[in-house]
Amino acid sequence: MLERDFTIVCDRGCDLPPVYLERTQTTIVGDVVRDSSGTVDEEALTQEFERTYRSLVASGHTKIASVHSCSSFSPELSCALAAAEAVRDLADVRVVDSGSASAGTGMVLFRLMCLWADGVGFDEAVETARGLAQGIRLLVIPSASARMARRPRRRSRFGLIGRAGASLRMRLSGERGLYLLSRGELTQLARSSDLSDLTGRLAHAMSAVSAQEGALVYASVEVGDGRALRVLEKPLDTNEFEARRLGSVRATADVEKVVGSGAVGVAFAPARDYWRVPEGIPEQARYSYAGSCDPSGSV
């Protein structure tokens, strides 16, 4: 029986199927707390994180890895950091910023779960997860009216009036954007009213990364539109670059509030980084996860 010297915390925005969280005894912070206007109540959310950490300490867990999406996507990261500071005299809480969101966060969390299952020590497991987060990208096509599409992007060249006009054109024409979320930065790569055009550009963006960083692994994300998922995955079935599909996930309600219904996306990372296992883990001790994000929960 392997000894595990840490426990894991996450929130629902990781988009991983519950079966994985259950098998690795991962604690899920509840639904995002919102006030009457729908705005996230960050004070209440911070208190929920603090209660979660204190409860784990009371159960004998003093080493906690807490994995969350980047602060430009959702507030959980900053709330977790504040709560970790509040309990620092009781526990060693390491908050891991995925630099990404949705399935991108899920990929970082999944590999951390594998390290936990293999009995990898706390320090090395967190370091490995943070290293993977540096190479995770999320390419996402939100709905035209999504909150994500209305956010200011990095180094926007439009003034206030220009941004308002662009937002209005997108709503009236159905024009959508292709966005890259990487290392916490959100960048718009393209806009089009043709979903096939955007998914083709998404595949070319992955190909460009693969040319520099080698084979990729990826997981698809959909938000309630199976047809859009098929449009997304068609250009990914290509010989243009080498990539292994881990599976697809249905985004949770918290992610849907940001990207909108009908959104699609792909989270991916260099295969060499995703599959890296710390030195000293014997082959026979490695957990039998195949790396699949299949929502069926089979491994």
Salt bridges, closest charged atoms under 4 A:
ASP5 OD2 - LYS63 NZ 3.64
ASP11 OD2 - HIS68 ND1 2.56
ASP31 OD1 - ARG12 NE 2.84
GLU50 OE2 - ARG54 NE 2.96
GLU85 OE2 - ARG88 NH1 3.16
ASP92 OD2 - ARG94 NH2 2.88
ASP123 OD1 - ARG94 NH2 2.81
GLU175 OE1 - ARG191 NE 3.59
GLU185 OE1 - ARG154 NE 3.75
ASP197 OD1 - ARG201 NE 3.31
GLU213 OE2 - ARG137 NH2 2.70
ASP225 OD1 - ARG227 NE 3.96
GLU233 OE2 - ARG245 NH2 3.05
GLU240 OE2 - HIS204 ND1 3.27
GLU256 OE1 - ARG250 NH1 3.77
ASP273 OD1 - ARG272 NE 3.88
GLU283 OE1 - ARG286 NH1 3.39
